[in-house]
Amino acid sequence: MEDIKIRRLGWAGHIIRMEEERITKKVLNGNIHTTRPVRRPRARWADVVQRDALQMLGIRGWRRRAENRDEWRGLMRRPRPGRGCSAIYEWMDRYIDTITSEELAASFFKAVEGDFRLS
């Protein structure tokens, strides 16, 4: 279920960055005026995306954030609670660009063994 939510968020970001005249973007932003039955309104796709953004990424205002592709990609790749190996992902994000390959290999094996400090 988590993968479905992440893919939905990725597709939503793609739609937000589309040109205004694309049909997909018009459907997302459009308000279709029809009569609706008297009961609780059905959830719209954008409402589900908003809920997923809050639940999975911990953010509000997903449309504004998704306009910046690099920022949105960073949010999508960020380790999330409940995912396997999240500690290793976090470790990689912090140290991958700052150390040599030998230091990277040594600290990776320490991380696997449970010691997350850089040697």
C-alpha positions as CSV (number, residue, x, y, z in Angstrom):
1,M,0.0,0.0,0.0
2,E,2.9,2.4,0.8
3,D,4.3,1.9,-2.7
4,I,1.0,2.9,-4.2
5,K,0.9,6.1,-2.2
6,I,4.5,7.0,-3.2
7,R,3.8,6.4,-6.9
8,R,0.6,8.4,-6.6
9,L,2.6,11.3,-5.1
10,G,5.2,11.0,-7.9
11,W,2.5,11.1,-10.6
12,A,0.9,14.1,-8.8
13,G,4.2,16.0,-8.9
14,H,4.5,15.2,-12.6
15,I,1.1,16.5,-13.3
16,I,1.7,19.7,-11.3
17,R,4.8,20.5,-13.5
18,M,2.9,19.9,-16.8
19,E,1.9,22.7,-19.1
20,E,-1.4,24.3,-18.3
21,E,-3.0,23.2,-21.6
22,R,-2.5,19.5,-21.0
23,I,-5.7,17.6,-20.5
24,T,-4.4,15.8,-17.4
25,K,-3.6,19.1,-15.7
26,K,-6.9,20.6,-16.7
27,V,-8.7,17.6,-15.1
28,L,-6.7,17.9,-11.9
29,N,-7.3,21.7,-11.6
30,G,-10.8,21.8,-13.1
31,N,-14.1,22.0,-11.2
32,I,-16.7,20.0,-12.9
33,H,-20.1,21.4,-12.0
34,T,-22.7,18.7,-11.8
35,T,-25.4,17.9,-9.3
36,R,-24.3,15.5,-6.6
37,P,-26.4,13.2,-4.5
38,V,-27.3,14.2,-1.0
39,R,-24.7,12.3,1.1
40,R,-21.1,12.6,2.0
41,P,-19.1,13.8,-1.1
42,R,-16.8,11.2,-2.6
43,A,-13.1,11.9,-2.1
44,R,-11.4,13.5,-5.1
45,W,-8.1,12.3,-6.3
46,A,-6.4,15.5,-5.3
47,D,-7.8,15.1,-1.8
48,V,-6.3,11.6,-1.6
49,V,-2.9,13.0,-2.8
50,Q,-3.1,15.7,-0.1
51,R,-3.8,13.0,2.6
52,D,-0.9,10.9,1.3
53,A,1.5,13.9,1.3
54,L,0.7,14.6,4.9
55,Q,0.9,10.9,6.0
56,M,3.9,9.8,3.9
57,L,6.0,12.9,3.6
58,G,4.7,15.0,6.6
59,I,4.1,18.0,4.4
60,R,1.2,20.4,3.7
61,G,0.9,22.4,0.5
62,W,2.1,19.6,-1.7
63,R,1.2,21.5,-4.9
64,R,3.7,24.3,-4.2
65,R,6.4,21.8,-3.1
66,A,5.9,19.6,-6.2
67,E,6.5,22.5,-8.6
68,N,10.2,22.3,-7.7
69,R,11.2,19.0,-9.2
70,D,14.5,18.7,-7.2
71,E,12.8,19.4,-3.9
72,W,9.9,17.0,-4.7
73,R,12.4,14.3,-5.7
74,G,14.3,14.8,-2.5
75,L,11.1,14.4,-0.5
76,M,10.1,11.3,-2.3
77,R,13.5,9.7,-1.7
78,R,13.7,10.7,1.9
79,P,13.7,7.8,4.4
80,R,10.2,7.3,5.9
81,P,9.3,5.8,9.3
82,G,8.3,2.1,9.0
83,R,10.4,1.4,5.9
84,G,13.0,-1.3,6.0
85,C,16.6,-0.1,6.2
86,S,15.6,3.4,7.0
87,A,18.7,3.8,9.2
88,I,21.0,2.8,6.4
89,Y,19.2,5.2,4.0
90,E,19.6,8.0,6.5
91,W,23.3,7.1,7.0
92,M,23.9,7.2,3.2
93,D,22.3,10.6,2.7
94,R,24.5,12.1,5.4
95,Y,27.8,10.7,4.5
96,I,27.9,9.6,0.8
97,D,29.2,12.9,-0.5
98,T,31.6,13.8,2.3
99,I,33.9,10.8,2.6
100,T,36.2,8.6,0.5
101,S,35.2,5.2,-0.8
102,E,37.4,3.4,1.8
103,E,35.8,5.4,4.6
104,L,32.4,4.8,3.1
105,A,32.9,1.0,3.0
106,A,34.2,0.9,6.6
107,S,31.4,3.0,8.0
108,F,28.8,1.0,6.0
109,F,29.9,-2.2,7.7
110,K,29.7,-0.5,11.1
111,A,26.2,0.7,10.3
112,V,25.1,-2.8,9.4
113,E,26.4,-4.0,12.7
114,G,24.5,-1.3,14.6
115,D,27.2,1.4,15.1
116,F,26.1,4.4,13.1
117,R,29.1,6.7,13.9
118,L,31.5,7.6,11.2
119,S,35.0,6.2,11.9
